[in-house]
Amino acid sequence: AVVSTQSTGDYQVGATTACLFLSIAYHRLHPNYIYDRLKGWPVHESVKHRVLLVLVDVPDSASYLEELSRVAILSSCSLILAWSDVEAARYVEAFKIYENKPADMLQGSKDSSYSGCLNCFLTSIKGVNKTDVARLITRFGTVKALTGASIESLAAIPGIGAKKAEKIHQTFNRSFKAG
């Protein structure tokens, strides 16, 4: 439901969640608007979650995003970025859909089996996907054999290539750093 009062934000997307919308293009033209809106958007007991939904609709928006990140933190708001009107609308819809759902519904199910954990572990290496994991396990058979593999033997696997093989090898062979 759309609400346009100063006290609740632009969208009341749940019993305890309100959302304020801002486009960066508008922010460039009216830089004080967001500050005035946030001053007029007091924290209410009924609104436990305040969301600043920002439409990134201009190129070179890094400095604006940095500013709005600070604004969101200082205003006790969650910051959500959308790169199209449709994406922004989907976020508002998702808030409403998940309004009365437990948090674990958003997280999805976790595969705690050995292969699920192995997939999660290996796909955390940048560029490695589930298909790569399947090929690595098929080729090496065990994690021990995989961790001892050379860059050349990793790169010889279809879909891995030299760069990905280097990343995998570095993951298993660089030393841990404290801090």
Disulfide bonds with the S-S distance in Angstrom:
none
